[in-house]
Amino acid sequence: MSTTTAVTARALRPTVAQTFVAMMAREIRVMRRNFVSIFIRVLLQPLLFVFVFAYVMPKIGAAGGGGLFAASHAGPTFSTILVPGLVASSMIMQGMMAVIFPLMMELSWQRSITDRALAPLPIPLLAVEKIAAAGLQALIGGLLVFPAVLLIHAKGQAPSVHIGNWPMFVVIMVVGSLLAASGGLLLGTLIDPQKIQVLFALVLLPMTMLGCVYYPWSALHAVRWLQIAVLLNPMVYASEGLRAALTPQVGHMPAWAFLTALIGGTAVLAWFAMRKFTDRVLT
Amino acid sequence: MTAPAEAAVRTVDLHKTYASPRGDVPAVRGIDLEISRGEFFGLLGPNGAGKSTTIGMLTTLVIPTSGQAQVCGLDVVRRPVEVKRRIGVASQNNTLDSDLTTFENLEFRGRYFGMRGAEARRRAAELLDMFNLTDRRGASPFELSGGQAKRLMICRALVHRPEVLFLDEPTAGLDPQTRVNLWEMLRELQSEGQTILLTTHYMEEAEELCDRVAVIDHGEVLASGTVDGLRGAAGADTVITVTYDGAVPSGVDSLRGRDGVSKVEVSDGQVRVFAREPDGLVGELVTVGASAGLGVTDVSQLRPSLETAFLTLTGREYRE
């Protein structure tokens, strides 16, 4: 038996990078195993949405389709508006839930966070690892919704999507994912686990409804105060960024605006999240 | 600071005070410890004595308010990552990774500590075998019994062959048979040279396992030394406690100062006599009561042990 050749055995001296990679490997193992249950909770909502509004409503002759936004047939179809919006909302929701749900468990009850906190990694880097892992889930969540929003629509309601600017598209997807994960980590460390219902009602739902998911930001000029108020919502910048990358023909926010908000917002949220997380883990 | 005799664990005047809305709550109030390599050391005290806080500070997750703590010569506050590389911790709560199987809990622990995949899997299999958990390798931590979960947590703490193993209440809540089995495993670990720091609120656990113990309560070390030494120094007395059905009769004062009796303590309705030579004392206390018209409702006699040492040191009965 060789349990405790502690003193004599080759000492393990992992580098911080090795430990970080091993933790990501753990996240990927768990994600692969629970793939369906992890992603279904976020994908179902956009799938149903696009099914009802881009397929059922036009079929039954309701005011769906382009009619919602464009008075004339020259305007974009509703499905064209929805593609970037629903990709953004899936990405942001997935990123936030991917970090909030496990964190609620880890910080309450048995404090199983100590499991990971005892790995040889500085605690702030453990926060970074959580952001990276949730960001990866956000990215996958965003990409998974693509085929559905592109393909589910009634005849004549096809979205008109063309990635004109690949680097822009990649940057928005990656930074948007990290933004969601950072925001999720911050919320998860601030919110009392008992109040998770409140989080959904007061944060996630308004974020989606007022996140320029179902309408472009420029169209909000008709409700000027709302157009300004929604600028507090990070979801807006992800939606508008993807709108610029995927459907540039639809009016969108200028690139400098959403890039500044996404990159700056990610940096600020990640920094606060790291600090709050460290405070919660160390007592 | 790299002398070969460098202690496995050393603390100097270690304090931890928690801030709470109702003011500061001191949990640890100046603890000094020195534990050598290869030693099996016990921190013994009732619940809330400050044991877990002390372990928390030594394992880098609780930041001391003042004082110093070193593990393997490394300061726990300034070099937490290096400390974490050298320690294994089985905490009191079930902190198993519930998204992973039993086997994976060990496999990934190995990988966090720099093992390659194959090496980590080999080590995981070896530990599961040693701790009789092989048939649970695919189980989720939710499916394990209390004893299995405790064993798995100890396995997990051992995966990377730590220099110091911290066990916080490893047998709390286990049935007696499981506890005895676990003791057996811990003894075996120590016989191989593993340094172990264990906290427990079970007297007999400290007596069974530890080379040395520190008795702590209210965040302070009351006494420390070998189990035998403590019994000799503070607990060589047998403790007789007699409860009357009325106020303690003044007749018991006749025992004070008598040869072989070290202390007589009276509290409402109860007298406690600490005596090196306890023969006949119970009978005498009953007689004293009877002559004052009192009956005796309860009698207990504790033979010298850590428990009587605790009573002598704190004046309070040990509550588990």
Interface residues (C-beta under 8 A of the other chain):
Chain A: M1 S2 T3 T4 T5 A6 V7 T8 A9 A11 L12 R13 P14 T15 V16 Q18 T19 A22 M23 A25 R26 R29 V30 N34 P102 M105 Q110 R111 S112 I113 T114 D115 R116 A117 L118 A119 P120 L121 P122 V281 L282 T283
Chain B: Y18 R37 G38 G56 T59 T60 L61 V62 I63 P80 V81 E82 K84 R85 I87 V89 S91 N93 N94 T95 L96 D97 S98 D99 L100 E104 F108 R109 R111 Y112 F113 G114 M115 E126 L127 M130 L158 H160 R161 P162 E163 L165 E188 L189 E192 G193 Q194 T195
